[in-house]
Amino acid sequence: MATVMVVDDEPGIVESLEKIFEREELSVVTAASGEEALAILQKQPIDVVLTDLRMARLTGLDLLRTVRAEYPETEVVL
């Protein structure tokens, strides 16, 4: 089963996307910030990261760059 991480600083969006992906029988992990997403990636493999572009401190673009450099097997969707 594929694992999708939803990264967004708006809880309502995270919750909605989590429900949609779970209905599709995907394993879902959520993070409220780019920093939290990177901490999760250090602990477990993630197939796809779906991230908000605009977040405080670590933006979606920053997250994309880091994931591509450190976890090249993980796809990122902004």
Beta strands, then each sheet from edge to edge (+ up, - down):
strand 1: 3-7
strand 2: 27-31
strand 3: 48-51
strand 4: 75-77
sheet 1: 2+ 1+ 3+ 4+
end
